[in-house]
Amino acid sequence: MAIEVKDVMGRVAIAVSEDAPFTEIVAAMRRYAVGAVTVIDAERRPVGVVSEADLLLKESDPVRHSVSMFESRRQRQDHRKAAGVTAAQLMTSPAITVNPATPVRAAARTMHEQRVKQLPVVDPVTGRIVGTLHQRDVLRVFTRPAAELMADIRAQLPDARALSIEIDRGVVTLRGTVETRSQAIAMTERLRSLEGVVDVVADLTCTREDIVAPPL
């Protein structure tokens, strides 16, 4: 059974309004010990995100009064943010979001691909922010109760009673006999996809070899 964002997310929506001043954004980050805050509109819908990197441009990127025609789009954007004083001027937009029913594995993939440490969680109907998903929330799947993880593992195996299953700090070891090599491979990959499984060690004997290696 896939773990969804609603199962691990923080119920506090860490957000500021579009007109929030620079100092209020800094205060919110310090209060919640986070590296970014979501910017919301009057209807509490995410419109962007302000990160510590955006705020640091105030110090690291001196504001220019003239812009060179040879500057890249990224450089012009950095100059604009360095001159910003409100959340709307400082934010990166649009906001990357997930909803409560998003699988945690998909949310983790989004975090990795977008290089972000947290994601606003929005109601799929209203679009309003309802919480925040942090990296530490995603990592909670690796502290699942052993009995719960074992139940999910057994549900993925065609005949779990014929196999010996051990779990040690998230590493699953399978021992026993299965009919074919392809069945052993498919079984291993299914278990690796389960939330909370760090790795799978398949110590399995196959009664029939149905995978032929190509000639060298």
C-alpha positions as YAML, in Angstrom:
chain: A
units: angstrom
residues:
- id: 1
  name: MET
  ca: [0.00, 0.00, 0.00]
- id: 2
  name: ALA
  ca: [1.57, 3.28, -1.14]
- id: 3
  name: ILE
  ca: [2.20, 5.92, 1.51]
- id: 4
  name: GLU
  ca: [0.77, 9.30, 0.51]
- id: 5
  name: VAL
  ca: [1.81, 12.84, 1.34]
- id: 6
  name: LYS
  ca: [-1.10, 13.22, 3.79]
- id: 7
  name: ASP
  ca: [0.38, 10.40, 5.89]
- id: 8
  name: VAL
  ca: [3.65, 12.22, 6.63]
- id: 9
  name: MET
  ca: [3.22, 15.93, 5.85]
- id: 10
  name: GLY
  ca: [3.36, 18.78, 8.35]
- id: 11
  name: ARG
  ca: [-0.07, 20.29, 9.01]
- id: 12
  name: VAL
  ca: [1.37, 23.79, 9.44]
- id: 13
  name: ALA
  ca: [1.28, 25.81, 6.22]
- id: 14
  name: ILE
  ca: [4.52, 27.80, 6.34]
- id: 15
  name: ALA
  ca: [3.58, 30.75, 4.16]
- id: 16
  name: VAL
  ca: [3.62, 34.53, 3.83]
- id: 17
  name: SER
  ca: [1.47, 36.89, 1.80]
- id: 18
  name: GLU
  ca: [2.63, 38.47, -1.45]
- id: 19
  name: ASP
  ca: [3.10, 41.86, 0.25]
- id: 20
  name: ALA
  ca: [5.10, 40.47, 3.19]
- id: 21
  name: PRO
  ca: [8.25, 42.57, 3.69]
- id: 22
  name: PHE
  ca: [11.79, 41.21, 3.64]
- id: 23
  name: THR
  ca: [12.13, 41.21, 7.44]
- id: 24
  name: GLU
  ca: [8.87, 39.29, 7.91]
- id: 25
  name: ILE
  ca: [10.08, 36.57, 5.56]
- id: 26
  name: VAL
  ca: [13.34, 36.23, 7.48]
- id: 27
  name: ALA
  ca: [11.41, 36.08, 10.76]
- id: 28
  name: ALA
  ca: [9.13, 33.30, 9.42]
- id: 29
  name: MET
  ca: [12.13, 31.23, 8.32]
- id: 30
  name: ARG
  ca: [13.74, 31.59, 11.75]
- id: 31
  name: ARG
  ca: [10.50, 30.86, 13.61]
- id: 32
  name: TYR
  ca: [9.91, 27.56, 11.80]
- id: 33
  name: ALA
  ca: [13.61, 26.73, 11.20]
- id: 34
  name: VAL
  ca: [13.12, 26.31, 7.44]
- id: 35
  name: GLY
  ca: [15.07, 27.40, 4.39]
- id: 36
  name: ALA
  ca: [12.09, 28.57, 2.34]
- id: 37
  name: VAL
  ca: [8.53, 29.85, 2.69]
- id: 38
  name: THR
  ca: [5.59, 29.63, 0.33]
- id: 39
  name: VAL
  ca: [4.08, 32.87, -0.98]
- id: 40
  name: ILE
  ca: [0.27, 32.82, -1.12]
- id: 41
  name: ASP
  ca: [-2.34, 35.10, -2.65]
- id: 42
  name: ALA
  ca: [-5.44, 36.49, -0.94]
- id: 43
  name: GLU
  ca: [-7.20, 33.12, -1.43]
- id: 44
  name: ARG
  ca: [-4.34, 31.20, 0.24]
- id: 45
  name: ARG
  ca: [-3.23, 29.69, -3.06]
- id: 46
  name: PRO
  ca: [0.55, 29.28, -3.57]
- id: 47
  name: VAL
  ca: [1.97, 31.63, -6.20]
- id: 48
  name: GLY
  ca: [5.69, 31.21, -5.52]
- id: 49
  name: VAL
  ca: [8.43, 30.38, -3.03]
- id: 50
  name: VAL
  ca: [11.07, 32.54, -1.38]
- id: 51
  name: SER
  ca: [14.22, 30.66, -0.35]
- id: 52
  name: GLU
  ca: [17.27, 31.66, 1.66]
- id: 53
  name: ALA
  ca: [19.19, 31.82, -1.62]
- id: 54
  name: ASP
  ca: [16.72, 34.46, -2.89]
- id: 55
  name: LEU
  ca: [17.22, 36.54, 0.25]
- id: 56
  name: LEU
  ca: [21.02, 36.26, 0.15]
- id: 57
  name: LEU
  ca: [21.04, 38.02, -3.21]
- id: 58
  name: LYS
  ca: [20.47, 41.22, -1.23]
- id: 59
  name: GLU
  ca: [24.06, 40.87, 0.03]
- id: 60
  name: SER
  ca: [25.77, 38.87, -2.70]
- id: 61
  name: ASP
  ca: [24.40, 40.64, -5.78]
- id: 62
  name: PRO
  ca: [24.79, 44.43, -5.64]
- id: 63
  name: VAL
  ca: [21.83, 46.13, -7.34]
- id: 64
  name: ARG
  ca: [22.63, 47.73, -10.66]
- id: 65
  name: HIS
  ca: [20.88, 50.76, -12.05]
- id: 66
  name: SER
  ca: [21.75, 49.80, -15.60]
- id: 67
  name: VAL
  ca: [21.41, 46.36, -17.12]
- id: 68
  name: SER
  ca: [23.85, 45.05, -19.71]
- id: 69
  name: MET
  ca: [22.41, 43.70, -22.93]
- id: 70
  name: PHE
  ca: [24.80, 40.76, -22.59]
- id: 71
  name: GLU
  ca: [23.35, 39.52, -19.31]
- id: 72
  name: SER
  ca: [21.50, 36.24, -19.23]
- id: 73
  name: ARG
  ca: [17.88, 35.89, -18.18]
- id: 74
  name: ARG
  ca: [19.07, 34.34, -14.89]
- id: 75
  name: GLN
  ca: [21.34, 37.30, -14.17]
- id: 76
  name: ARG
  ca: [18.55, 39.79, -14.85]
- id: 77
  name: GLN
  ca: [16.26, 37.79, -12.55]
- id: 78
  name: ASP
  ca: [18.89, 37.82, -9.79]
- id: 79
  name: HIS
  ca: [19.28, 41.58, -10.08]
- id: 80
  name: ARG
  ca: [15.51, 42.00, -9.82]
- id: 81
  name: LYS
  ca: [15.39, 39.85, -6.70]
- id: 82
  name: ALA
  ca: [18.34, 41.69, -5.16]
- id: 83
  name: ALA
  ca: [16.34, 44.90, -5.48]
- id: 84
  name: GLY
  ca: [13.15, 43.32, -4.11]
- id: 85
  name: VAL
  ca: [11.63, 44.22, -0.75]
- id: 86
  name: THR
  ca: [8.42, 42.14, -0.73]
- id: 87
  name: ALA
  ca: [7.69, 38.45, -1.16]
- id: 88
  name: ALA
  ca: [6.15, 39.02, -4.60]
- id: 89
  name: GLN
  ca: [9.38, 40.68, -5.78]
- id: 90
  name: LEU
  ca: [11.69, 38.11, -4.20]
- id: 91
  name: MET
  ca: [9.90, 34.86, -4.98]
- id: 92
  name: THR
  ca: [10.56, 32.21, -7.58]
- id: 93
  name: SER
  ca: [7.36, 31.48, -9.46]
- id: 94
  name: PRO
  ca: [5.34, 29.38, -10.07]
- id: 95
  name: ALA
  ca: [5.34, 27.33, -6.87]
- id: 96
  name: ILE
  ca: [6.02, 23.61, -7.22]
- id: 97
  name: THR
  ca: [3.30, 21.83, -5.24]
- id: 98
  name: VAL
  ca: [1.91, 18.42, -4.34]
- id: 99
  name: ASN
  ca: [-1.50, 17.39, -3.00]
- id: 100
  name: PRO
  ca: [-2.34, 15.17, -0.02]
- id: 101
  name: ALA
  ca: [-2.95, 12.13, -2.25]
- id: 102
  name: THR
  ca: [0.42, 12.36, -4.04]
- id: 103
  name: PRO
  ca: [2.52, 9.24, -3.36]
- id: 104
  name: VAL
  ca: [5.49, 10.06, -1.13]
- id: 105
  name: ARG
  ca: [7.81, 8.40, -3.64]
- id: 106
  name: ALA
  ca: [6.59, 10.79, -6.36]
- id: 107
  name: ALA
  ca: [7.01, 13.78, -4.03]
- id: 108
  name: ALA
  ca: [10.57, 12.67, -3.23]
- id: 109
  name: ARG
  ca: [11.32, 12.43, -6.95]
- id: 110
  name: THR
  ca: [9.98, 15.96, -7.45]
- id: 111
  name: MET
  ca: [12.18, 17.27, -4.63]
- id: 112
  name: HIS
  ca: [15.23, 15.63, -6.16]
- id: 113
  name: GLU
  ca: [14.55, 16.79, -9.71]
- id: 114
  name: GLN
  ca: [13.67, 20.35, -8.72]
- id: 115
  name: ARG
  ca: [16.41, 20.56, -6.06]
- id: 116
  name: VAL
  ca: [14.05, 21.75, -3.32]
- id: 117
  name: LYS
  ca: [13.88, 20.73, 0.34]
- id: 118
  name: GLN
  ca: [10.19, 21.33, 0.92]
- id: 119
  name: LEU
  ca: [6.94, 21.48, -1.03]
- id: 120
  name: PRO
  ca: [3.66, 23.24, -0.28]
- id: 121
  name: VAL
  ca: [0.73, 20.83, -0.07]
- id: 122
  name: VAL
  ca: [-2.45, 22.12, -1.70]
- id: 123
  name: ASP
  ca: [-6.07, 21.05, -1.68]
- id: 124
  name: PRO
  ca: [-6.74, 19.62, -5.19]
- id: 125
  name: VAL
  ca: [-10.20, 21.24, -5.30]
- id: 126
  name: THR
  ca: [-9.60, 24.75, -3.93]
- id: 127
  name: GLY
  ca: [-5.89, 25.06, -4.68]
- id: 128
  name: ARG
  ca: [-5.36, 26.44, -1.17]
- id: 129
  name: ILE
  ca: [-2.34, 25.51, 0.90]
- id: 130
  name: VAL
  ca: [-3.09, 22.94, 3.61]
- id: 131
  name: GLY
  ca: [0.38, 22.00, 4.83]
- id: 132
  name: THR
  ca: [4.06, 21.62, 4.01]
- id: 133
  name: LEU
  ca: [6.07, 18.54, 3.07]
- id: 134
  name: HIS
  ca: [9.72, 18.63, 4.19]
- id: 135
  name: GLN
  ca: [12.57, 16.29, 3.31]
- id: 136
  name: ARG
  ca: [12.54, 15.02, 6.89]
- id: 137
  name: ASP
  ca: [8.85, 14.09, 6.43]
- id: 138
  name: VAL
  ca: [9.70, 12.00, 3.38]
- id: 139
  name: LEU
  ca: [12.46, 10.21, 5.29]
- id: 140
  name: ARG
  ca: [9.94, 9.13, 7.94]
- id: 141
  name: VAL
  ca: [8.88, 6.27, 5.67]
- id: 142
  name: PHE
  ca: [12.15, 4.56, 6.61]
- id: 143
  name: THR
  ca: [11.10, 4.42, 10.27]
- id: 144
  name: ARG
  ca: [7.88, 2.49, 9.67]
- id: 145
  name: PRO
  ca: [6.98, -0.20, 12.25]
- id: 146
  name: ALA
  ca: [8.50, -3.54, 11.26]
- id: 147
  name: ALA
  ca: [5.14, -5.32, 11.43]
- id: 148
  name: GLU
  ca: [3.56, -2.80, 9.04]
- id: 149
  name: LEU
  ca: [6.46, -3.11, 6.60]
- id: 150
  name: MET
  ca: [6.38, -6.90, 6.80]
- id: 151
  name: ALA
  ca: [2.66, -6.92, 5.97]
- id: 152
  name: ASP
  ca: [3.29, -4.83, 2.84]
- id: 153
  name: ILE
  ca: [6.16, -7.11, 1.81]
- id: 154
  name: ARG
  ca: [4.07, -10.27, 2.18]
- id: 155
  name: ALA
  ca: [1.28, -8.69, 0.14]
- id: 156
  name: GLN
  ca: [3.71, -8.27, -2.77]
- id: 157
  name: LEU
  ca: [4.87, -11.89, -2.82]
- id: 158
  name: PRO
  ca: [2.91, -14.60, -4.69]
- id: 159
  name: ASP
  ca: [3.57, -17.21, -1.97]
- id: 160
  name: ALA
  ca: [5.17, -15.53, 1.02]
- id: 161
  name: ARG
  ca: [4.82, -18.66, 3.15]
- id: 162
  name: ALA
  ca: [7.34, -20.47, 0.94]
- id: 163
  name: LEU
  ca: [10.01, -17.83, 1.59]
- id: 164
  name: SER
  ca: [12.05, -16.71, 4.55]
- id: 165
  name: ILE
  ca: [11.81, -12.92, 5.02]
- id: 166
  name: GLU
  ca: [14.09, -10.90, 7.28]
- id: 167
  name: ILE
  ca: [14.17, -7.13, 7.83]
- id: 168
  name: ASP
  ca: [17.23, -5.47, 9.32]
- id: 169
  name: ARG
  ca: [17.28, -1.66, 9.43]
- id: 170
  name: GLY
  ca: [15.21, -1.42, 6.26]
- id: 171
  name: VAL
  ca: [17.19, -4.05, 4.33]
- id: 172
  name: VAL
  ca: [14.99, -6.98, 3.29]
- id: 173
  name: THR
  ca: [16.57, -10.41, 2.82]
- id: 174
  name: LEU
  ca: [14.64, -13.10, 0.91]
- id: 175
  name: ARG
  ca: [15.61, -16.76, 1.08]
- id: 176
  name: GLY
  ca: [13.95, -19.74, -0.51]
- id: 177
  name: THR
  ca: [13.07, -21.25, -3.87]
- id: 178
  name: VAL
  ca: [11.07, -19.73, -6.73]
- id: 179
  name: GLU
  ca: [10.17, -21.19, -10.09]
- id: 180
  name: THR
  ca: [12.02, -18.89, -12.52]
- id: 181
  name: ARG
  ca: [14.82, -16.32, -12.58]
- id: 182
  name: SER
  ca: [12.51, -13.69, -14.06]
- id: 183
  name: GLN
  ca: [10.08, -14.23, -11.19]
- id: 184
  name: ALA
  ca: [12.89, -13.64, -8.69]
- id: 185
  name: ILE
  ca: [13.91, -10.41, -10.44]
- id: 186
  name: ALA
  ca: [10.35, -9.09, -10.62]
- id: 187
  name: MET
  ca: [9.77, -9.93, -6.96]
- id: 188
  name: THR
  ca: [12.94, -8.09, -5.92]
- id: 189
  name: GLU
  ca: [12.04, -4.97, -7.90]
- id: 190
  name: ARG
  ca: [8.52, -4.89, -6.43]
- id: 191
  name: LEU
  ca: [9.91, -4.95, -2.93]
- id: 192
  name: ARG
  ca: [12.48, -2.24, -3.71]
- id: 193
  name: SER
  ca: [9.59, 0.05, -4.73]
- id: 194
  name: LEU
  ca: [7.94, -0.18, -1.30]
- id: 195
  name: GLU
  ca: [8.18, 2.86, 0.94]
- id: 196
  name: GLY
  ca: [10.46, 2.06, 3.84]
- id: 197
  name: VAL
  ca: [12.60, -0.52, 2.05]
- id: 198
  name: VAL
  ca: [16.24, 0.58, 1.86]
- id: 199
  name: ASP
  ca: [17.43, -2.38, -0.21]
- id: 200
  name: VAL
  ca: [16.62, -6.01, -1.04]
- id: 201
  name: VAL
  ca: [19.01, -8.94, -0.83]
- id: 202
  name: ALA
  ca: [17.63, -11.87, -2.84]
- id: 203
  name: ASP
  ca: [19.22, -15.16, -1.76]
- id: 204
  name: LEU
  ca: [16.90, -17.22, -3.95]
- id: 205
  name: THR
  ca: [17.21, -20.52, -5.77]
- id: 206
  name: CYS
  ca: [15.44, -20.83, -9.14]
- id: 207
  name: THR
  ca: [14.18, -24.20, -10.39]
- id: 208
  name: ARG
  ca: [14.17, -23.01, -13.98]
- id: 209
  name: GLU
  ca: [16.48, -20.55, -15.72]
- id: 210
  name: ASP
  ca: [14.36, -18.57, -18.19]
- id: 211
  name: ILE
  ca: [16.75, -15.71, -18.85]
- id: 212
  name: VAL
  ca: [19.41, -16.37, -21.44]
- id: 213
  name: ALA
  ca: [22.47, -14.15, -21.44]
- id: 214
  name: PRO
  ca: [23.43, -12.81, -24.91]
- id: 215
  name: PRO
  ca: [26.65, -14.26, -26.37]
- id: 216
  name: LEU
  ca: [29.77, -12.15, -25.91]
...
